Amino acid sequence: MCGDRCLHLVKSTLHHLYLPVWGWSDSDKKKQLEAATSRFVIAFAPNSSLPEKQPHAGSDCSEAPPFIARPLLEDGQVPVAMVNYRFEAGYTGEPALYLYELVVDPAYQRLGLASHLVRLTEAMAWSSAMDAIILTEFVDNKAAAALYRRLGFTLDKASPRGKGYEILSKHRPKGKGSDKKS
């Protein structure tokens, strides 16, 4: 289980985006992360490779922590990126992989980690015969929006308008991970 380390990574990178859209609750986010159906892919870095302090991407938000304090694992490694996902039924009943969180420590952004994590998640979805990958993105997170669109995600028909977030989806290419007959 990812526990407090993942909660800290999510909070330190996305807190400022959650606040105006849904607010923030440590206990609610922890419940989401600790749900029995939650799955993770986590990228670690040795503590010696991290800068001492990294300005928080949302440091202009008075309630966001000004610096990321990195919790260490016993072996001196620190989680620097993670994806939290679940296999669930989509809103139309089709099997879907829901990508709940994708976070990368600011010191490790723009290195391809997010793209790699999305591609890994995609491979897991298609090899598990999921029909779609569904995610929610904050409209103020322009870098994430560009990444998801570059990777083939499009605005989902269930996406609300004017709510501060969008629902994006990507459907399984024909012939990828499907046992279904055409």
Secondary structure as UniProt FT lines:
FT   HELIX           3..21
FT   HELIX           26..34
FT   TURN            36..37
FT   STRAND          39..46
FT   HELIX           47..49
FT   TURN            57..60
FT   TURN            62..63
FT   TURN            74..75
FT   STRAND          77..89
FT   TURN            91..92
FT   STRAND          95..104
FT   HELIX           106..108
FT   TURN            109..110
FT   HELIX           113..127
FT   TURN            128..129
FT   STRAND          132..138
FT   TURN            139..140
FT   HELIX           142..150
FT   TURN            151..152
FT   STRAND          154..155
FT   TURN            157..158
FT   STRAND          165..171
FT   TURN            174..175
//
